[in-house]
Protein backbone atom coordinates (compact mmCIF):
# COMPACT_ATOMS: atom_id res chain seq x y z
CA UNK A 1 0.00 0.00 0.00
CA UNK A 2 1.27 3.45 -0.87
CA UNK A 3 1.86 5.76 2.07
CA UNK A 4 1.18 9.45 1.71
CA UNK A 5 3.35 11.85 3.66
CA UNK A 6 1.77 15.26 3.51
CA UNK A 7 3.13 17.64 6.08
CA UNK A 8 1.15 19.89 8.35
CA UNK A 9 0.31 23.48 7.50
CA UNK A 10 3.46 25.51 7.06
CA UNK A 11 4.22 28.65 9.01
CA UNK A 12 5.65 30.39 5.95
CA UNK A 13 4.88 30.76 2.23
CA UNK A 14 6.38 28.03 0.03
CA UNK A 15 6.84 30.56 -2.80
CA UNK A 16 8.43 33.45 -0.91
CA UNK A 17 9.58 32.09 2.44
CA UNK A 18 7.69 34.94 4.12
CA UNK A 19 6.09 34.02 7.46
CA UNK A 20 2.30 33.93 7.53
CA UNK A 21 0.65 36.44 9.83
CA UNK A 22 -2.59 35.95 11.72
CA UNK A 23 -5.44 36.60 9.25
CA UNK A 24 -3.46 36.00 6.01
CA UNK A 25 -5.34 34.20 3.23
CA UNK A 26 -3.37 31.06 2.42
CA UNK A 27 -3.84 28.60 -0.42
CA UNK A 28 -2.96 25.05 0.59
CA UNK A 29 -2.05 23.24 -2.63
CA UNK A 30 -1.56 19.49 -2.92
CA UNK A 31 0.74 18.28 -5.69
CA UNK A 32 1.36 14.74 -6.88
CA UNK A 33 4.93 13.65 -6.25
CA UNK A 34 6.33 10.35 -7.62
CA UNK A 35 8.45 9.80 -4.51
CA UNK A 36 6.21 11.20 -1.78
CA UNK A 37 2.71 10.43 -3.15
CA UNK A 38 1.34 13.88 -2.33
CA UNK A 39 3.21 17.05 -1.43
CA UNK A 40 1.52 19.97 0.29
CA UNK A 41 2.62 23.56 -0.26
CA UNK A 42 1.10 26.52 1.56
CA UNK A 43 1.24 29.72 -0.49
CA UNK A 44 0.11 33.31 0.12
CA UNK A 45 -3.03 33.92 -1.93
CA UNK A 46 -1.34 36.77 -3.79
CA UNK A 47 1.44 34.43 -4.98
CA UNK A 48 -0.75 31.43 -5.87
CA UNK A 49 -1.52 32.65 -9.42
CA UNK A 50 2.18 32.18 -10.27
CA UNK A 51 2.34 28.63 -8.88
CA UNK A 52 2.10 25.47 -10.97
CA UNK A 53 -1.43 23.97 -11.16
CA UNK A 54 -1.97 21.61 -8.20
CA UNK A 55 -3.84 18.29 -7.90
CA UNK A 56 -6.15 19.91 -5.35
CA UNK A 57 -6.23 23.18 -3.42
CA UNK A 58 -8.24 25.15 -0.90
CA UNK A 59 -8.09 28.56 0.71
CA UNK A 60 -7.91 29.13 4.42
CA UNK A 61 -7.28 32.01 6.73
CA UNK A 62 -4.12 31.59 8.75
CA UNK A 63 -5.10 31.71 12.39
CA UNK A 64 -2.84 31.23 15.32
CA UNK A 65 -4.74 28.72 17.45
CA UNK A 66 -4.05 26.32 20.21
CA UNK A 67 -3.30 22.81 18.94
CA UNK A 68 -6.30 21.13 20.58
CA UNK A 69 -8.78 23.51 18.89
CA UNK A 70 -8.06 22.30 15.35
CA UNK A 71 -11.07 20.97 13.44
CA UNK A 72 -11.45 19.30 10.10
CA UNK A 73 -12.87 21.59 7.42
CA UNK A 74 -15.44 19.20 5.97
CA UNK A 75 -16.02 21.28 2.81
CA UNK A 76 -12.30 21.07 2.03
CA UNK A 77 -12.27 17.33 2.75
CA UNK A 78 -15.28 16.84 0.46
CA UNK A 79 -13.56 18.73 -2.36
CA UNK A 80 -10.42 16.60 -1.89
CA UNK A 81 -12.59 13.46 -2.08
CA UNK A 82 -14.08 14.69 -5.37
CA UNK A 83 -10.57 15.33 -6.70
CA UNK A 84 -9.43 11.84 -5.67
CA UNK A 85 -12.48 10.29 -7.35
CA UNK A 86 -11.80 12.04 -10.67
CA UNK A 87 -8.32 10.45 -10.75
CA UNK A 88 -9.67 6.94 -9.98
CA UNK A 89 -6.25 5.67 -8.84
CA UNK A 90 -6.51 2.08 -7.48
CA UNK A 91 -3.54 2.72 -5.16
CA UNK A 92 -5.53 5.46 -3.43
CA UNK A 93 -8.71 3.44 -2.83
CA UNK A 94 -7.88 2.96 0.85
CA UNK A 95 -7.51 6.72 1.27
CA UNK A 96 -10.78 7.31 -0.63
CA UNK A 97 -12.54 4.71 1.53
CA UNK A 98 -11.37 6.11 4.88
CA UNK A 99 -12.13 9.70 3.81
CA UNK A 100 -15.59 8.59 2.66
CA UNK A 101 -16.28 6.92 6.01
CA UNK A 102 -15.15 10.04 7.85
CA UNK A 103 -17.38 12.26 5.72
CA UNK A 104 -20.26 9.79 6.08
CA UNK A 105 -19.88 9.85 9.85
CA UNK A 106 -20.20 13.64 9.78
CA UNK A 107 -23.14 13.46 7.33
CA UNK A 108 -21.34 15.19 4.47
CA UNK A 109 -21.87 12.17 2.20
CA UNK A 110 -24.65 9.60 2.47
CA UNK A 111 -24.07 5.86 2.42
CA UNK A 112 -26.86 4.43 0.29
CA UNK A 113 -26.02 0.75 -0.17
CA UNK A 114 -23.26 -1.86 0.23
CA UNK A 115 -22.44 -4.97 -1.76
CA UNK A 116 -20.12 -7.74 -0.64
CA UNK A 117 -17.15 -8.53 -2.87
CA UNK A 118 -14.60 -11.33 -2.46
CA UNK A 119 -11.89 -8.83 -1.44
CA UNK A 120 -13.96 -6.15 0.28
CA UNK A 121 -17.17 -4.25 -0.31
CA UNK A 122 -18.62 -1.89 -2.88
CA UNK A 123 -20.25 1.17 -1.37
CA UNK A 124 -22.88 3.29 -3.10
CA UNK A 125 -22.43 6.80 -1.78
CA UNK A 126 -24.31 10.01 -2.52
CA UNK A 127 -21.89 12.95 -2.77
CA UNK A 128 -23.45 16.40 -2.79
CA UNK A 129 -22.50 18.49 -5.82
CA UNK A 130 -22.73 22.14 -6.74
CA UNK A 131 -25.84 21.58 -8.86
CA UNK A 132 -26.81 17.92 -8.44
CA UNK A 133 -25.89 15.13 -6.06
CA UNK A 134 -23.76 12.34 -7.53
CA UNK A 135 -24.16 8.68 -6.64
CA UNK A 136 -20.79 7.02 -6.86
CA UNK A 137 -19.39 3.56 -6.25
CA UNK A 138 -16.42 3.27 -3.92
CA UNK A 139 -14.50 0.05 -3.47
CA UNK A 140 -13.93 -0.63 0.21
CA UNK A 141 -10.77 -2.74 0.50
CA UNK A 142 -10.16 -4.97 3.49
CA UNK A 143 -7.82 -2.98 5.69
CA UNK A 144 -6.02 -4.11 8.79
CA UNK A 145 -6.44 -1.98 11.87
CA UNK A 146 -2.90 -0.70 11.38
CA UNK A 147 -3.61 0.28 7.75
CA UNK A 148 -6.82 2.09 8.73
CA UNK A 149 -5.01 3.91 11.55
CA UNK A 150 -2.21 4.93 9.16
CA UNK A 151 -4.72 6.29 6.63
CA UNK A 152 -6.55 8.23 9.36
CA UNK A 153 -3.23 9.68 10.51
CA UNK A 154 -2.42 10.69 6.92
CA UNK A 155 -5.75 12.52 6.66
CA UNK A 156 -5.20 14.23 10.02
CA UNK A 157 -1.77 15.38 8.87
CA UNK A 158 -2.98 16.43 5.41
CA UNK A 159 -5.84 18.52 6.76
CA UNK A 160 -4.02 19.60 9.93
CA UNK A 161 -6.70 18.54 12.38
CA UNK A 162 -6.62 16.86 15.74
CA UNK A 163 -9.25 14.34 16.80
CA UNK A 164 -12.34 14.73 14.60
CA UNK A 165 -14.83 17.10 16.19
CA UNK A 166 -18.07 18.69 15.12
CA UNK A 167 -17.97 22.06 13.44
Phi and psi in degrees as GROMACS dihedral restraints (atoms count N, CA, C in turn):
[ dihedral_restraints ]
;  ai    aj    ak    al  type     phi  dphi    fc
    3     4     5     6     1   -73.8    20    10
    4     5     6     7     1   136.8    20    10
    6     7     8     9     1  -102.8    20    10
    7     8     9    10     1   141.5    20    10
    9    10    11    12     1  -110.7    20    10
   10    11    12    13     1   125.2    20    10
   12    13    14    15     1  -115.8    20    10
   13    14    15    16     1    90.3    20    10
   15    16    17    18     1  -109.4    20    10
   16    17    18    19     1   121.5    20    10
   18    19    20    21     1   -71.7    20    10
   19    20    21    22     1   167.2    20    10
   21    22    23    24     1   -71.0    20    10
   22    23    24    25     1   169.2    20    10
   24    25    26    27     1   -52.6    20    10
   25    26    27    28     1   133.8    20    10
   27    28    29    30     1   -78.5    20    10
   28    29    30    31     1   162.0    20    10
   30    31    32    33     1   -96.5    20    10
   31    32    33    34     1    -8.8    20    10
   33    34    35    36     1  -139.4    20    10
   34    35    36    37     1   160.9    20    10
   36    37    38    39     1   -69.7    20    10
   37    38    39    40     1   130.7    20    10
   39    40    41    42     1   -68.1    20    10
   40    41    42    43     1   -25.8    20    10
   42    43    44    45     1   -83.8    20    10
   43    44    45    46     1   -38.4    20    10
   45    46    47    48     1  -113.3    20    10
   46    47    48    49     1   -20.6    20    10
   48    49    50    51     1    82.1    20    10
   49    50    51    52     1    -2.4    20    10
   51    52    53    54     1   -72.1    20    10
   52    53    54    55     1   135.1    20    10
   54    55    56    57     1   -66.7    20    10
   55    56    57    58     1   140.7    20    10
   57    58    59    60     1   -75.5    20    10
   58    59    60    61     1   143.2    20    10
   60    61    62    63     1  -108.2    20    10
   61    62    63    64     1   154.9    20    10
   63    64    65    66     1   -52.7    20    10
   64    65    66    67     1   125.8    20    10
   66    67    68    69     1    95.9    20    10
   67    68    69    70     1    -9.0    20    10
   69    70    71    72     1   -63.6    20    10
   70    71    72    73     1   143.2    20    10
   72    73    74    75     1   -86.0    20    10
   73    74    75    76     1   123.8    20    10
   75    76    77    78     1  -121.3    20    10
   76    77    78    79     1   137.0    20    10
   78    79    80    81     1  -100.9    20    10
   79    80    81    82     1   120.1    20    10
   81    82    83    84     1   -94.1    20    10
   82    83    84    85     1   116.0    20    10
   84    85    86    87     1  -113.0    20    10
   85    86    87    88     1   133.9    20    10
   87    88    89    90     1  -109.2    20    10
   88    89    90    91     1   124.3    20    10
   90    91    92    93     1  -113.4    20    10
   91    92    93    94     1   146.8    20    10
   93    94    95    96     1   -77.2    20    10
   94    95    96    97     1   137.9    20    10
   96    97    98    99     1  -134.7    20    10
   97    98    99   100     1   123.8    20    10
   99   100   101   102     1   -59.3    20    10
  100   101   102   103     1   -30.1    20    10
  102   103   104   105     1   -91.6    20    10
  103   104   105   106     1   -35.9    20    10
  105   106   107   108     1   -99.2    20    10
  106   107   108   109     1   -14.6    20    10
  108   109   110   111     1    90.7    20    10
  109   110   111   112     1   -74.8    20    10
  111   112   113   114     1  -129.4    20    10
  112   113   114   115     1   149.2    20    10
  114   115   116   117     1  -132.3    20    10
  115   116   117   118     1   125.8    20    10
  117   118   119   120     1   -99.1    20    10
  118   119   120   121     1   134.4    20    10
  120   121   122   123     1  -129.0    20    10
  121   122   123   124     1   130.8    20    10
  123   124   125   126     1  -102.8    20    10
  124   125   126   127     1   125.6    20    10
  126   127   128   129     1  -132.1    20    10
  127   128   129   130     1   137.7    20    10
  129   130   131   132     1   -54.6    20    10
  130   131   132   133     1   140.3    20    10
  132   133   134   135     1   -54.6    20    10
  133   134   135   136     1   -39.4    20    10
  135   136   137   138     1   -67.8    20    10
  136   137   138   139     1   -18.4    20    10
  138   139   140   141     1  -102.1    20    10
  139   140   141   142     1    -8.3    20    10
  141   142   143   144     1   -65.7    20    10
  142   143   144   145     1   -33.3    20    10
  144   145   146   147     1   -59.3    20    10
  145   146   147   148     1   -27.0    20    10
  147   148   149   150     1   -88.5    20    10
  148   149   150   151     1    -6.3    20    10
  150   151   152   153     1   -81.6    20    10
  151   152   153   154     1   158.7    20    10
  153   154   155   156     1   -67.6    20    10
  154   155   156   157     1   150.0    20    10
  156   157   158   159     1   -62.6    20    10
  157   158   159   160     1   129.2    20    10
  159   160   161   162     1   -89.2    20    10
  160   161   162   163     1   170.3    20    10
  162   163   164   165     1   -67.8    20    10
  163   164   165   166     1   -43.0    20    10
  165   166   167   168     1  -152.7    20    10
  166   167   168   169     1   153.8    20    10
  168   169   170   171     1  -156.3    20    10
  169   170   171   172     1   160.6    20    10
  171   172   173   174     1  -153.2    20    10
  172   173   174   175     1   155.0    20    10
  174   175   176   177     1  -101.8    20    10
  175   176   177   178     1   143.0    20    10
  177   178   179   180     1  -140.7    20    10
  178   179   180   181     1   165.8    20    10
  180   181   182   183     1  -103.2    20    10
  181   182   183   184     1   127.2    20    10
  183   184   185   186     1   -72.6    20    10
  184   185   186   187     1   114.9    20    10
  186   187   188   189     1  -121.5    20    10
  187   188   189   190     1   137.3    20    10
  189   190   191   192     1   -86.9    20    10
  190   191   192   193     1   110.9    20    10
  192   193   194   195     1  -127.7    20    10
  193   194   195   196     1   164.1    20    10
  195   196   197   198     1   -74.3    20    10
  196   197   198   199     1   146.3    20    10
  198   199   200   201     1   -55.3    20    10
  199   200   201   202     1   -39.5    20    10
  201   202   203   204     1   -77.2    20    10
  202   203   204   205     1    -2.9    20    10
  204   205   206   207     1   -97.0    20    10
  205   206   207   208     1     3.8    20    10
  207   208   209   210     1   -69.7    20    10
  208   209   210   211     1   138.0    20    10
  210   211   212   213     1  -130.1    20    10
  211   212   213   214     1   152.9    20    10
  213   214   215   216     1   -75.2    20    10
  214   215   216   217     1   130.5    20    10
  216   217   218   219     1   -83.6    20    10
  217   218   219   220     1   103.2    20    10
  219   220   221   222     1   -67.3    20    10
  220   221   222   223     1   -30.6    20    10
  222   223   224   225     1   -65.5    20    10
  223   224   225   226     1   -40.8    20    10
  225   226   227   228     1   -65.5    20    10
  226   227   228   229     1   -44.1    20    10
  228   229   230   231     1   -62.8    20    10
  229   230   231   232     1   -38.5    20    10
  231   232   233   234     1   -65.4    20    10
  232   233   234   235     1   -41.1    20    10
  234   235   236   237     1   -64.7    20    10
  235   236   237   238     1   -40.3    20    10
  237   238   239   240     1   -63.5    20    10
  238   239   240   241     1   -39.9    20    10
  240   241   242   243     1   -59.7    20    10
  241   242   243   244     1   -45.8    20    10
  243   244   245   246     1   -58.8    20    10
  244   245   246   247     1   -42.4    20    10
  246   247   248   249     1   -64.0    20    10
  247   248   249   250     1   -41.5    20    10
  249   250   251   252     1   -62.4    20    10
  250   251   252   253     1   -40.7    20    10
  252   253   254   255     1   -66.7    20    10
  253   254   255   256     1   -33.1    20    10
  255   256   257   258     1   -68.8    20    10
  256   257   258   259     1   -27.2    20    10
  258   259   260   261     1   -80.8    20    10
  259   260   261   262     1   -27.4    20    10
  261   262   263   264     1    46.7    20    10
  262   263   264   265     1    50.8    20    10
  264   265   266   267     1   -89.2    20    10
  265   266   267   268     1   116.4    20    10
  267   268   269   270     1   -58.4    20    10
  268   269   270   271     1   -28.0    20    10
  270   271   272   273     1   -72.2    20    10
  271   272   273   274     1   -14.7    20    10
  273   274   275   276     1  -103.6    20    10
  274   275   276   277     1     8.3    20    10
  276   277   278   279     1   -64.6    20    10
  277   278   279   280     1   -31.2    20    10
  279   280   281   282     1   -64.6    20    10
  280   281   282   283     1   -42.5    20    10
  282   283   284   285     1   -64.1    20    10
  283   284   285   286     1   -43.8    20    10
  285   286   287   288     1   -60.6    20    10
  286   287   288   289     1   -44.9    20    10
  288   289   290   291     1   -61.6    20    10
  289   290   291   292     1   -50.0    20    10
  291   292   293   294     1   -65.8    20    10
  292   293   294   295     1   -40.9    20    10
  294   295   296   297     1   -63.7    20    10
  295   296   297   298     1   -39.3    20    10
  297   298   299   300     1   -62.8    20    10
  298   299   300   301     1   -44.2    20    10
  300   301   302   303     1   -61.7    20    10
  301   302   303   304     1   -42.2    20    10
  303   304   305   306     1   -62.0    20    10
  304   305   306   307     1   -45.7    20    10
  306   307   308   309     1   -69.4    20    10
  307   308   309   310     1   -31.3    20    10
  309   310   311   312     1   -67.3    20    10
  310   311   312   313     1   -41.7    20    10
  312   313   314   315     1   -61.1    20    10
  313   314   315   316     1   -33.5    20    10
  315   316   317   318     1   -96.8    20    10
  316   317   318   319     1    13.2    20    10
  318   319   320   321     1    60.5    20    10
  319   320   321   322     1    33.7    20    10
  321   322   323   324     1   -94.3    20    10
  322   323   324   325     1   -23.6    20    10
  324   325   326   327     1  -129.0    20    10
  325   326   327   328     1   158.3    20    10
  327   328   329   330     1  -117.8    20    10
  328   329   330   331     1   123.9    20    10
  330   331   332   333     1   -77.4    20    10
  331   332   333   334     1   119.4    20    10
  333   334   335   336     1   -99.0    20    10
  334   335   336   337     1   -40.8    20    10
  336   337   338   339     1  -160.2    20    10
  337   338   339   340     1   156.7    20    10
  339   340   341   342     1  -132.0    20    10
  340   341   342   343     1   147.7    20    10
  342   343   344   345     1  -128.2    20    10
  343   344   345   346     1   137.7    20    10
  345   346   347   348     1   -78.8    20    10
  346   347   348   349     1   139.0    20    10
  348   349   350   351     1  -124.2    20    10
  349   350   351   352     1   160.5    20    10
  351   352   353   354     1   -59.2    20    10
  352   353   354   355     1   -30.9    20    10
  354   355   356   357     1  -117.1    20    10
  355   356   357   358     1    23.8    20    10
  357   358   359   360     1   155.1    20    10
  358   359   360   361     1  -143.4    20    10
  360   361   362   363     1  -136.8    20    10
  361   362   363   364     1   162.1    20    10
  363   364   365   366     1  -117.5    20    10
  364   365   366   367     1   118.9    20    10
  366   367   368   369     1   -99.1    20    10
  367   368   369   370     1   136.8    20    10
  369   370   371   372     1  -100.1    20    10
  370   371   372   373     1   120.7    20    10
  372   373   374   375     1  -128.3    20    10
  373   374   375   376     1   137.7    20    10
  375   376   377   378     1   -97.5    20    10
  376   377   378   379     1   119.5    20    10
  378   379   380   381     1  -109.1    20    10
  379   380   381   382     1   121.1    20    10
  381   382   383   384     1   -65.9    20    10
  382   383   384   385     1   139.1    20    10
  384   385   386   387     1  -116.0    20    10
  385   386   387   388     1   177.5    20    10
  387   388   389   390     1   -65.2    20    10
  388   389   390   391     1   -40.9    20    10
  390   391   392   393     1  -111.5    20    10
  391   392   393   394     1   -45.4    20    10
  393   394   395   396     1  -130.9    20    10
  394   395   396   397     1   156.1    20    10
  396   397   398   399     1   -80.9    20    10
  397   398   399   400     1   145.5    20    10
  399   400   401   402     1  -111.0    20    10
  400   401   402   403     1   133.4    20    10
  402   403   404   405     1   -97.3    20    10
  403   404   405   406     1   122.7    20    10
  405   406   407   408     1  -124.6    20    10
  406   407   408   409     1   159.2    20    10
  408   409   410   411     1  -105.9    20    10
  409   410   411   412     1   130.0    20    10
  411   412   413   414     1  -125.0    20    10
  412   413   414   415     1   124.9    20    10
  414   415   416   417     1   -77.3    20    10
  415   416   417   418     1   129.0    20    10
  417   418   419   420     1  -105.2    20    10
  418   419   420   421     1    97.7    20    10
  420   421   422   423     1   -71.0    20    10
  421   422   423   424     1   157.5    20    10
  423   424   425   426     1   -76.3    20    10
  424   425   426   427     1   118.6    20    10
  426   427   428   429     1  -115.7    20    10
  427   428   429   430     1   139.5    20    10
  429   430   431   432     1   -71.8    20    10
  430   431   432   433     1   165.3    20    10
  432   433   434   435     1   -60.5    20    10
  433   434   435   436     1   -37.8    20    10
  435   436   437   438     1   -65.9    20    10
  436   437   438   439     1   -40.9    20    10
  438   439   440   441     1   -64.7    20    10
  439   440   441   442     1   -44.3    20    10
  441   442   443   444     1   -62.8    20    10
  442   443   444   445     1   -42.7    20    10
  444   445   446   447     1   -62.6    20    10
  445   446   447   448     1   -40.8    20    10
  447   448   449   450     1   -64.6    20    10
  448   449   450   451     1   -40.7    20    10
  450   451   452   453     1   -67.0    20    10
  451   452   453   454     1   -39.4    20    10
  453   454   455   456     1   -64.1    20    10
  454   455   456   457     1   -39.5    20    10
  456   457   458   459     1   -65.2    20    10
  457   458   459   460     1   -39.1    20    10
  459   460   461   462     1   -60.8    20    10
  460   461   462   463     1   -44.1    20    10
  462   463   464   465     1   -64.8    20    10
  463   464   465   466     1   -41.6    20    10
  465   466   467   468     1   -61.9    20    10
  466   467   468   469     1   -39.5    20    10
  468   469   470   471     1   -72.1    20    10
  469   470   471   472     1   -42.5    20    10
  471   472   473   474     1   -59.3    20    10
  472   473   474   475     1   -46.4    20    10
  474   475   476   477     1   -96.6    20    10
  475   476   477   478     1     3.2    20    10
  477   478   479   480     1    53.8    20    10
  478   479   480   481     1    54.1    20    10
  480   481   482   483     1  -125.5    20    10
  481   482   483   484     1   156.5    20    10
  483   484   485   486     1   -87.7    20    10
  484   485   486   487     1  -147.8    20    10
  486   487   488   489     1   -56.3    20    10
  487   488   489   490     1   141.5    20    10
  489   490   491   492     1   -63.8    20    10
  490   491   492   493     1   128.3    20    10
  492   493   494   495     1  -130.1    20    10
  493   494   495   496     1   166.0    20    10
  495   496   497   498     1   -72.5    20    10
  496   497   498   499     1   157.6    20    10
